[in-house]
Amino acid sequence: MQIQSIQTELQYIPLETPFVTALRRVENVEFVRVKVVCDNGFVAFGEAPATMAITGEDLAIIESSIEYISFYLLQKSVKKALTILHSATIGSSAKAALDMAFVSLLAQEKSLEMYEYLGAKEKRKIQTDITISLNPKAQMLQDAKKAFAHTHRILKVKLGKDIDHAIDVTKALSQALPKAKLLIDANQAWSLKDSLLYIEAIQDIPLELIEQPVKAKELEALKKITQMSSIPILADEAAFTLDEVKHIITTQSADMINIKLMKCGGVTKAVEILEYARAKNVKCMLGSMLEGPISIGVAEELAMAYADVIEYVDLDSPLLYKKGFRL
């Protein structure tokens, strides 16, 4: 089974409401879709969204990266192509799009569904959280109540650098929705001082976790927050690669790891991280950027195979698409 052609196209899906975090405001899911065709007729797809604020890749960079590396992948076996891909110096999202297509081809070769190829015994329903975007408190409370009313019990709450606003929102949500599971995501917006202030202020509120409170490179601050917090601390932007994950776990700089295909470079690398986390008995979140339906579907199948390691699933992009929109 050799790779015969690799093609890309740009796609976009409008969101029902803007997606707002401390890092960015997005109104459309924009992504590159890649199509890989093999000489035996097998076809597979992958996707990568534009996430310049996180991975440093926009649509043009992703497309040009795939075009560049394709020269070295054509007429190669899929397994050889995977080796070449992960030794290349291109962005992690571009790698992820190709990687998920290649892994899909390997599954097809064995007449297996992706989840079976990855080790799951059976297909199961995946429960994702849903994002509550950063907005004024009243709007966030309204959005959270609406989500909860639509049976979404796990709320991923985006908070910003205004720590007083963060505390007020958390208290308001906990009081209004006591049965909701609250996942707090600061997206690197806080300082060490503000993080500890927040933790002290909400210590009586039952939160599931706090995600990436400080900047990715501030690992000493992250470690101190982890040591002083009774709430689990989740590393996200600080943990792209397996080496970074190993460092965070070894130094106990965070309690949990957020794995995203677009950060690590695809299914192949996500599996390496999940296997390491399993060996170290560290729970993970399987997260995502704002992504298209194919890449979210691949991540769901990965979640099926690692249900013992993945404590939380953050694959809510399809829930945020504009209703009635069709590609």
Protein Blocks (a to p, Z undefined) as FASTA:
>chain_A
ZZfbdcddddddddfbdcddfkbccfbdcddddddddfkopacdddddddfklnopafkl
mmmmmmmmmmmmgopafklmmmmmmmpccdfklmmmmmmmmmmmmmmmnopafklmnopa
bdcddddddddddddfklmmmmmmmmmmnopabdcddddfblmlmmmmmmmmmmmmmmbc
cdddekhpacfklmmmmmmmmmmpccfbdchkbafklmmlmmmmmmmpcbdcddfklmmb
lmlmmmmmmnopafbdcddfklnopjklmmmmmmmmmmnopacddddddddfklmmmmmm
mmmmmmmmmmbdcdfklmmpcghiaZZ
